[in-house]
Amino acid sequence: MERIFAEEIARVTTRLASIAGARTGSVGFPQRFGSSLNVHVHFHTLAIDGVFEKTASCGTAPARPSHSIESSSCPMGV
């Protein structure tokens, strides 16, 4: 169930980015018990709010919008 949720988040995020070959990521895990040790199965998911774009000179770097203030050939020093 959590894998399907993560794949759907990745599909929507990469579609909205409109960048060919963009990648995203997430981490998820089930929690089986509540605070009073009662059975309460549910999932926690941390997902990247954006995409990563592979560039020829820099490896993988966060994709920046075209209106970004910084104009660097290698964003974030990657």
C-alpha positions, 0 to 999 in steps of 0.5 A: 500500500505504501509503495503504491502511494509513493509511486503515485506521488512520484508520478504526479510530481515529475509530471508537474515538473515538466522536465524530461528525465526528472527524478524524485524520492521518498521514504516510508515505513509502517507504524504498528502501535499507538502511544499506549501500545495498542495496535494502530497500523498506519504509514508515515511517508517523507517525500521530496517536494520537487524533482532532481534533474541529471545534468551533463557537467554536474551529475544530479542537481535539484531542478530550478525554475526558469525564473530563479535568481541565481544563475549557476552552471552547477547549482548547489555545488554538486 
